[in-house]
Structure formats: structure tokens, C-alpha cells
Amino acid sequence: MNTQFCKVGKIKFSLNEVLNLKDIENNYLKFTEEAYNMLQTDTSLSDFLYHEASKLRKIILNLKNAQSNDVDAAF
């Protein structure tokens, strides 16, 4: 079998190339604002939006930590 065209493990993407930090921050703010607005009318939708916002917040924190610690994961 010829491995000439095999690129497994050769290409590395940084999280900044895959995910745009500004877009994620805008979505986080939008979800938290919508969740706050829906708090009095539909609590289940508000809880769902807060949950999605918390997942986005984790992604934002991971991206910001990855920017400050450019450490290779192979170590």
C-alpha cells in the first residue's frame, strides 16, 4: 500500500482557524440576552438558552486559554 497521499497526523488546525472567537462571543451574548428575556414567559426555553450559553462560554474560555498557551498537544 502506497502512503504517498496519506496526511493523517500531518495537518494540524488551531482552534482559532476552525472557530471564530468573535462569532462565538456574539452568540454567547445573544443566548444570554434571549434567556433573560424569556425568563418570565417560558422558563424551560430560558433554561435551555442558559445551558447553550454556558457551553459557548466554555468554548470561549478554552479558545482564550489556547491563545495564551500555544503548547503542542503531542508532549
N, C-alpha and C positions, 0 to 999 in steps of 0.2 A: 504494500500500500504506500502510495506516494504522499508524503506530508508537506509537499511544497506549498499548498494553499491553506494549510491549517494555521489559523490565527487565534486559537484558543489560548488564553493567557497572555497574548502579545499586546492586546489593545486594552488600555485602562481608561476609563472615563472618570472624571472627577464629578462630584455631586453638583458642582456649580454648572457644569455643561449640561447635565440631564435636567436639573430642576432650577428654575429661575427664582431666586430668593425674593425679588420684589413682587412677583406674581403670587407667591405663596403668602407673603405678608399681607398683601391686599385681600386675598381670600380669607385669611385669618380674621382680619378686621371686619370684613363683610359678614362672616358667620357669627362673630360675637355680637355685632350690632343687630342682626336679624334675630338672634336668640334672645337678646334683651327685649326687643320689640314684641316678640311672641310670648314672653313670659306670662302675661296676664290672660291672654286669649287661648293659647294652645300649649300647655306645659310639656306634653310629650314631644312636640316638634321643637320646642325650646331646648329640651334635654338633648335631643338628637343633634341640634346645631352646636350646642356647647361641647358635646362629645367630639364632633368633627373638628371644631376649632381647637380642642386640646390635642388632637392628633396632628393638626397642622403646626401647632406650637412646638411639639416635639421635633418635627421635621426642621423647623426654623432653627431651633437650638442646636440640632445636630449639624446643620449646614454651617452655622456660625462657628461651632467648635472645629469643624473640619477646615474652615478657612484659617483659623488661628494656629492649628496644629497640623501642618502639612506633613504628616508622618505616613510612611508607606505601611500598608497593612500586612506586608509579607514578613515583617520582623517578628 
